[in-house]
Amino acid sequence: MSSTPDGRPIPPMNADERTTLESWLDFHRATLALKCEGLDDRRIREASAAPSSLTLLGLVQHMAEVERNWFQRVFAGMDVPAVYGKGESADGTDGPNGADGGFELVDGRGIDEALSIWRDEIARGREICAGRALTDTVLFGGQEMNLRWIFVHMIEEYARHNGHADLVREGIDGSAGF
């Protein structure tokens, strides 16, 4: 597989649907990790795109919640708690007690811990999806939803938040466009 100069895997331009979806999701996951590279725990907590309070650390935490929500709760039907004690509910809305979806920063939690948790959630999602067809469905909000829809939604979720991450990172140290 080819990669960009910064090491992200380039999705193949002529592959089957499953490979295409998984490759684009992996590309966006790698993009989020790359946007965090080289920043210490103080800088990773900076909300640099005023008036937004988004931080790179908060985005990584949020995406750990999103990974758990869509693959474990929704697709696998598992009754698992939020990664950070609160987060999205199984229907994709904010969880109990006005949860923030993982964006809240906690003293003492740094980027290494957050990235490790996020990568663990990705691994669990991959395990759940292995051997499952894109056409496998679950009941969600009274309608059937297939795994294909979840993959497309996850790509969209990462793409949107990677745009946010790009603005936050540019505000921190001027790095942009990767």
Backbone bond lengths (Angstrom), bond angles and torsions (degrees), N, CA, C in turn:
res aa  C-N    CA-C-N  psi(-1)  N-CA   C-N-CA  omega(-1)  CA-C   N-CA-C  phi
1 M - - - 1.455 - - 1.528 108.79 -
2 S 1.303 116.50 137.83 1.456 122.55 177.85 1.518 109.94 -75.99
3 S 1.322 114.63 160.11 1.460 118.44 176.19 1.524 109.84 -139.93
4 T 1.327 114.25 159.87 1.460 120.86 176.53 1.520 108.40 -73.10
5 P 1.326 118.65 165.30 1.465 120.10 178.35 1.540 113.44 -56.67
6 D 1.343 116.73 -25.87 1.466 119.63 178.99 1.525 112.62 -89.64
7 G 1.344 117.91 3.66 1.449 121.87 173.28 1.515 117.22 98.20
8 R 1.326 117.97 -2.05 1.467 119.05 179.16 1.524 109.85 -74.62
9 P 1.349 116.69 140.18 1.467 119.75 -179.95 1.522 111.11 -70.91
10 I 1.318 116.45 129.49 1.464 121.09 178.27 1.525 108.06 -84.54
11 P 1.329 117.38 123.87 1.468 119.39 178.01 1.528 110.59 -60.50
12 P 1.338 117.47 138.23 1.461 119.84 179.29 1.520 110.85 -63.43
13 M 1.317 115.91 145.27 1.460 121.17 -176.95 1.517 113.28 -86.99
14 N 1.328 116.95 -9.52 1.457 119.56 -179.74 1.524 108.03 -145.55
15 A 1.330 115.76 82.50 1.464 121.08 -178.20 1.527 109.13 -137.24
16 D 1.305 115.46 169.57 1.460 119.42 176.00 1.533 109.26 -67.35
17 E 1.312 115.34 166.61 1.465 120.84 -174.20 1.528 112.71 -59.46
18 R 1.314 118.14 -46.48 1.463 121.37 -178.07 1.530 111.06 -60.38
19 T 1.319 116.31 -46.88 1.462 120.76 179.24 1.526 110.40 -61.81
20 T 1.319 117.07 -41.29 1.463 121.13 179.24 1.524 111.19 -62.06
21 L 1.317 116.88 -48.19 1.471 120.08 -179.49 1.520 111.76 -64.26
22 E 1.322 117.09 -47.65 1.469 119.90 179.95 1.521 111.55 -63.60
23 S 1.326 117.10 -37.56 1.471 120.92 -179.30 1.526 111.46 -67.43
24 W 1.337 117.12 -42.11 1.463 118.96 178.10 1.523 111.23 -67.42
25 L 1.318 117.56 -37.12 1.461 119.86 176.76 1.527 110.00 -64.55
26 D 1.322 117.85 -43.34 1.469 120.79 177.56 1.528 111.51 -63.81
27 F 1.330 117.41 -37.86 1.461 120.51 177.74 1.531 110.23 -60.29
28 H 1.314 116.46 -45.96 1.472 119.65 -179.24 1.518 112.16 -69.77
29 R 1.313 117.83 -34.45 1.467 119.93 174.23 1.530 109.80 -62.09
30 A 1.316 116.48 -45.34 1.469 120.84 179.45 1.529 111.11 -63.84
31 T 1.313 116.84 -33.59 1.467 120.61 178.59 1.522 110.67 -64.68
32 L 1.334 117.60 -44.12 1.460 119.84 178.32 1.525 110.92 -61.43
33 A 1.320 117.33 -44.32 1.471 120.33 178.47 1.521 110.73 -61.11
34 L 1.322 117.02 -42.03 1.460 121.66 -179.48 1.528 111.52 -62.11
35 K 1.319 117.08 -38.05 1.463 120.52 -178.80 1.526 111.80 -65.95
36 C 1.319 116.71 -18.24 1.472 121.41 179.44 1.526 112.67 -94.65
37 E 1.318 117.49 -14.76 1.469 121.34 -174.98 1.516 112.54 -60.12
38 G 1.326 114.25 139.38 1.458 121.14 172.96 1.516 115.47 80.83
39 L 1.315 118.04 3.65 1.465 120.74 178.91 1.523 109.78 -104.73
40 D 1.317 115.99 138.61 1.465 119.20 176.89 1.528 109.84 -82.61
41 D 1.327 115.75 176.44 1.461 119.98 -175.13 1.525 113.24 -64.50
42 R 1.301 117.80 -24.44 1.468 119.46 176.87 1.531 110.55 -74.08
43 R 1.313 116.46 -46.05 1.471 120.79 -176.48 1.532 111.60 -71.39
44 I 1.330 117.12 -33.38 1.462 120.92 -177.93 1.533 111.16 -67.62
45 R 1.343 116.30 -15.75 1.467 122.69 179.90 1.531 112.64 -95.12
46 E 1.325 117.15 -0.69 1.460 120.01 -176.79 1.527 111.96 -74.72
47 A 1.314 114.44 131.38 1.469 121.27 172.32 1.528 105.34 -96.83
48 S 1.333 116.02 95.29 1.465 120.80 -167.91 1.523 114.23 -104.57
49 A 1.325 117.62 4.82 1.466 120.54 -177.83 1.528 109.17 -119.05
50 A 1.319 115.18 66.83 1.470 120.94 -177.09 1.516 110.59 -55.30
51 P 1.308 118.18 143.98 1.459 127.59 8.38 1.526 113.71 -89.22
52 S 1.334 118.44 6.78 1.459 121.74 -178.62 1.522 111.41 -66.90
53 S 1.317 115.65 147.42 1.465 121.30 175.25 1.529 111.35 -100.06
54 L 1.338 117.68 10.43 1.465 120.91 179.62 1.518 111.36 -63.33
55 T 1.325 114.71 140.37 1.453 122.33 173.96 1.523 108.36 -128.43
56 L 1.316 116.79 160.13 1.461 119.62 176.51 1.525 110.56 -64.80
57 L 1.321 117.38 -39.88 1.460 120.20 177.37 1.527 110.39 -60.98
58 G 1.309 117.25 -44.64 1.455 121.07 177.90 1.522 112.32 -61.95
59 L 1.326 117.38 -37.77 1.468 120.57 178.44 1.524 111.41 -66.21
60 V 1.328 117.69 -40.90 1.468 120.54 177.65 1.530 109.65 -63.85
61 Q 1.320 116.55 -44.73 1.465 119.94 178.69 1.529 110.60 -61.61
62 H 1.325 116.35 -43.64 1.461 120.71 179.76 1.529 110.98 -60.38
63 M 1.324 116.81 -42.95 1.455 119.14 -178.31 1.525 111.46 -69.86
64 A 1.324 119.08 -26.73 1.471 120.41 171.13 1.525 109.41 -63.72
65 E 1.333 116.21 -41.93 1.472 120.54 177.12 1.530 110.89 -63.34
66 V 1.318 116.58 -42.54 1.460 121.39 -178.86 1.529 110.50 -64.80
67 E 1.325 117.00 -44.74 1.469 120.95 177.44 1.527 109.95 -56.77
68 R 1.334 117.27 -48.75 1.467 121.14 -179.07 1.526 110.20 -63.04
69 N 1.315 116.00 -44.93 1.456 119.97 -175.77 1.525 111.87 -59.43
70 W 1.323 117.13 -54.68 1.457 119.50 -171.89 1.520 113.88 -75.77
71 F 1.307 118.78 -37.44 1.464 119.35 -177.53 1.526 112.68 -87.88
72 Q 1.322 117.96 -43.99 1.459 119.43 -177.39 1.523 112.59 -84.83
73 R 1.326 116.90 -52.98 1.467 119.30 -176.22 1.524 112.24 -72.87
74 V 1.318 116.37 -55.41 1.463 119.78 -173.70 1.527 110.93 -75.00
75 F 1.328 118.38 -58.13 1.461 119.69 -172.78 1.530 112.33 -72.86
76 A 1.330 117.34 -46.27 1.471 119.87 -177.33 1.528 112.72 -87.34
77 G 1.331 117.55 -11.74 1.458 120.62 179.51 1.515 114.08 68.74
78 M 1.320 116.41 24.16 1.463 120.86 -178.32 1.532 110.37 -80.33
79 D 1.307 115.31 144.74 1.458 121.64 176.38 1.527 107.64 -96.85
80 V 1.317 116.19 82.96 1.466 121.37 -178.39 1.528 108.75 -116.04
81 P 1.321 116.15 146.31 1.468 119.07 179.53 1.520 110.86 -73.50
82 A 1.305 115.39 166.57 1.462 120.46 173.95 1.525 108.67 -61.05
83 V 1.289 116.49 150.79 1.461 121.99 -179.08 1.529 110.60 -61.64
84 Y 1.310 116.90 -44.02 1.458 121.63 -174.83 1.524 112.39 -107.67
85 G 1.314 117.73 25.43 1.450 121.13 175.70 1.505 114.38 90.12
86 K 1.305 116.22 -14.77 1.447 122.28 173.01 1.516 106.58 -158.63
87 G 1.280 117.04 163.23 1.453 118.41 -177.61 1.502 110.68 168.21
88 E 1.317 116.16 -158.15 1.452 120.74 -179.51 1.517 109.81 -70.88
89 S 1.309 115.69 144.75 1.452 119.92 171.89 1.522 108.50 -81.20
90 A 1.316 116.68 171.93 1.462 120.59 -176.77 1.525 112.60 -60.61
91 D 1.336 117.50 -22.31 1.465 118.59 -179.93 1.525 112.47 -89.46
92 G 1.354 117.28 7.28 1.452 120.95 175.66 1.513 114.57 87.35
93 T 1.333 117.46 -1.33 1.453 120.56 177.65 1.514 109.31 -92.28
94 D 1.318 116.48 172.11 1.453 118.69 177.03 1.509 110.33 -57.74
95 G 1.312 115.25 144.93 1.458 121.57 -179.25 1.512 111.87 -76.83
96 P 1.317 116.43 -165.60 1.454 121.51 -175.20 1.527 112.67 -64.90
97 N 1.310 115.08 154.15 1.468 121.86 174.54 1.516 114.28 59.04
98 G 1.329 116.85 36.62 1.459 119.82 176.74 1.508 113.32 65.82
99 A 1.309 117.15 36.65 1.459 121.71 -176.89 1.519 111.39 -55.47
100 D 1.312 114.84 152.23 1.458 119.53 -175.40 1.526 112.97 -103.26
101 G 1.306 119.19 9.39 1.458 121.58 177.10 1.510 114.62 71.48
102 G 1.334 117.84 20.35 1.457 121.66 177.89 1.509 114.90 96.17
103 F 1.326 118.64 -2.68 1.463 120.99 -176.72 1.534 113.44 -72.11
104 E 1.323 117.37 -23.02 1.465 121.09 -175.17 1.529 111.15 -65.08
105 L 1.313 116.05 133.83 1.464 121.12 178.61 1.524 109.40 -92.55
106 V 1.324 115.02 141.53 1.457 121.75 179.87 1.514 107.96 -119.87
107 D 1.325 116.95 133.80 1.459 120.52 176.80 1.517 110.07 -54.15
108 G 1.309 115.94 135.96 1.451 121.06 176.58 1.521 114.75 91.50
109 R 1.328 118.41 -17.28 1.467 119.52 177.82 1.515 107.71 -91.60
110 G 1.320 115.09 119.70 1.454 120.25 -179.21 1.515 112.06 -109.29
111 I 1.303 114.76 -176.71 1.455 120.80 -174.79 1.527 112.48 -67.98
112 D 1.326 118.57 -35.31 1.467 119.23 -179.59 1.526 110.88 -62.48
113 E 1.326 116.74 -44.01 1.466 120.64 177.87 1.525 110.77 -64.68
114 A 1.325 116.91 -45.58 1.464 120.51 -178.14 1.532 111.13 -63.73
115 L 1.335 117.44 -42.43 1.467 120.07 178.32 1.522 111.47 -64.48
116 S 1.320 117.64 -38.36 1.459 121.47 178.41 1.530 111.01 -63.63
117 I 1.315 116.80 -45.34 1.471 121.38 178.08 1.521 109.90 -62.87
118 W 1.328 116.98 -45.48 1.468 122.16 179.19 1.525 110.74 -59.09
119 R 1.325 116.77 -45.64 1.473 120.17 179.94 1.532 111.44 -65.24
120 D 1.334 117.14 -35.28 1.469 120.28 175.33 1.525 110.99 -63.10
121 E 1.329 116.70 -40.85 1.470 120.43 178.40 1.522 111.25 -65.66
122 I 1.322 117.02 -38.67 1.470 120.98 175.88 1.521 109.79 -61.33
123 A 1.331 117.39 -45.65 1.462 121.75 -179.16 1.536 110.57 -61.33
124 R 1.323 117.11 -42.18 1.469 119.63 178.60 1.527 110.79 -63.48
125 G 1.321 116.60 -40.88 1.461 120.03 177.60 1.513 111.95 -62.40
126 R 1.323 116.90 -41.25 1.466 120.51 178.57 1.525 110.62 -63.08
127 E 1.333 116.55 -42.25 1.466 120.54 178.44 1.525 110.96 -60.34
128 I 1.318 116.43 -43.96 1.461 121.21 -178.89 1.522 111.00 -63.20
129 C 1.323 117.10 -39.14 1.463 121.36 -175.47 1.524 113.61 -83.36
130 A 1.329 116.89 -19.26 1.460 120.04 -178.63 1.524 109.95 -58.68
131 G 1.301 115.91 129.60 1.447 120.81 178.34 1.525 114.98 78.76
132 R 1.306 117.44 -1.40 1.463 121.11 177.99 1.529 108.74 -95.84
133 A 1.307 116.01 143.08 1.464 121.14 -179.85 1.522 110.32 -82.00
134 L 1.316 115.94 150.70 1.460 120.67 175.90 1.526 111.28 -60.38
135 T 1.290 116.58 -23.38 1.468 121.33 -179.51 1.525 113.18 -88.54
136 D 1.332 118.67 -4.22 1.471 120.75 176.47 1.511 108.47 -62.67
137 T 1.319 116.12 135.27 1.460 120.49 -174.77 1.518 112.56 -117.79
138 V 1.330 113.75 159.14 1.459 123.57 171.51 1.524 106.20 -133.58
139 L 1.312 114.91 158.30 1.452 119.37 175.99 1.524 107.73 -87.38
140 F 1.327 116.26 126.31 1.466 121.23 -176.41 1.519 108.22 -141.26
141 G 1.309 116.11 118.08 1.458 119.73 179.84 1.513 112.91 59.34
142 G 1.335 116.47 32.14 1.450 120.61 179.40 1.519 114.48 82.11
143 Q 1.319 117.84 3.43 1.466 121.50 -179.79 1.520 109.27 -128.14
144 E 1.328 115.44 155.32 1.457 119.31 174.21 1.518 109.55 -77.95
145 M 1.316 115.42 135.70 1.465 122.61 177.29 1.522 106.63 -127.66
146 N 1.334 116.78 135.92 1.459 117.95 179.27 1.527 111.61 -102.73
147 L 1.329 114.09 167.18 1.460 120.76 -179.08 1.523 110.97 -61.63
148 R 1.310 117.27 -33.83 1.472 120.87 177.40 1.537 110.15 -55.26
149 W 1.339 116.37 -46.75 1.466 121.39 -179.65 1.528 110.32 -59.56
150 I 1.326 116.72 -41.34 1.465 120.40 -179.61 1.525 110.15 -64.82
151 F 1.333 117.94 -43.99 1.470 120.03 177.57 1.529 110.84 -59.34
152 V 1.319 117.04 -46.77 1.467 119.92 -179.68 1.532 109.91 -62.64
153 H 1.316 117.16 -42.53 1.465 119.94 178.28 1.521 111.15 -62.00
154 M 1.314 117.95 -41.85 1.472 120.81 179.96 1.530 110.90 -64.22
155 I 1.321 117.76 -39.93 1.467 120.51 176.40 1.521 109.36 -61.13
156 E 1.317 116.92 -45.25 1.472 121.69 178.57 1.531 110.93 -61.77
157 E 1.304 117.13 -43.19 1.473 121.81 -179.07 1.525 110.43 -61.89
158 Y 1.316 116.59 -47.27 1.465 119.78 178.67 1.524 111.23 -65.53
159 A 1.324 117.95 -43.36 1.467 120.22 -178.56 1.524 110.65 -59.52
160 R 1.332 116.56 -43.88 1.468 120.74 179.51 1.533 110.41 -63.23
161 H 1.319 116.40 -48.64 1.461 119.09 -177.72 1.528 112.51 -72.01
162 N 1.327 118.15 -27.37 1.465 119.06 174.68 1.523 110.72 -67.14
163 G 1.325 117.50 -31.92 1.465 120.11 172.95 1.516 110.55 -63.53
164 H 1.334 116.26 -42.97 1.472 119.65 175.52 1.525 110.12 -60.98
165 A 1.343 115.66 -45.96 1.465 120.51 -178.10 1.528 111.02 -60.71
166 D 1.318 117.42 -36.28 1.458 120.84 179.03 1.525 110.72 -62.96
167 L 1.337 116.32 -43.20 1.469 119.78 178.31 1.524 111.87 -65.95
168 V 1.331 116.58 -41.80 1.464 120.32 179.25 1.526 109.82 -63.91
169 R 1.328 117.48 -46.46 1.462 120.76 -178.89 1.528 110.91 -63.98
170 E 1.319 117.63 -41.17 1.461 120.24 178.24 1.524 110.39 -60.80
171 G 1.324 117.08 -38.74 1.463 120.21 177.94 1.517 113.18 -68.70
172 I 1.320 117.91 -27.11 1.464 121.59 -179.53 1.527 111.11 -75.81
173 D 1.345 116.13 -52.19 1.472 117.40 -173.27 1.521 114.47 -140.14
174 G 1.336 117.47 10.72 1.462 120.25 177.56 1.510 114.29 86.64
175 S 1.336 119.27 -6.83 1.460 121.38 178.93 1.503 109.97 -71.31
176 A 1.319 117.27 131.37 1.467 120.60 -179.65 1.517 110.28 -153.03
177 G 1.315 114.43 160.55 1.447 120.65 170.01 1.498 116.59 81.50
178 F 1.314 118.59 16.72 1.462 119.21 177.52 1.493 110.10 -114.59
